[in-house]
């Protein structure tokens, strides 16, 4: 079976990141929110707004 080196590296990095938070999703989410806030980049909300008529 073909193994893509880039995909394998992404999986390894993701696993290490998750392991650093003991696989605690709430801690991972809090860390990502912190990094987002510290980045200073504008965050776009793509969720649908209520009151919009759907056809």
Secondary structure as the mmCIF struct_conf table of DSSP 4:
data_model
#
loop_
_struct_conf.conf_type_id
_struct_conf.id
_struct_conf.beg_label_comp_id
_struct_conf.beg_label_asym_id
_struct_conf.beg_label_seq_id
_struct_conf.end_label_comp_id
_struct_conf.end_label_asym_id
_struct_conf.end_label_seq_id
HELX_RH_AL_P HELX_RH_AL_P1 UNK A 5 UNK A 20
TURN_TY1_P TURN_TY1_P1 UNK A 21 UNK A 23
HELX_RH_AL_P HELX_RH_AL_P2 UNK A 25 UNK A 39
HELX_LH_PP_P HELX_LH_PP_P1 UNK A 41 UNK A 44
BEND BEND1 UNK A 47 UNK A 47
HELX_LH_PP_P HELX_LH_PP_P2 UNK A 48 UNK A 49
TURN_TY1_P TURN_TY1_P2 UNK A 50 UNK A 51
HELX_LH_PP_P HELX_LH_PP_P3 UNK A 52 UNK A 54
#
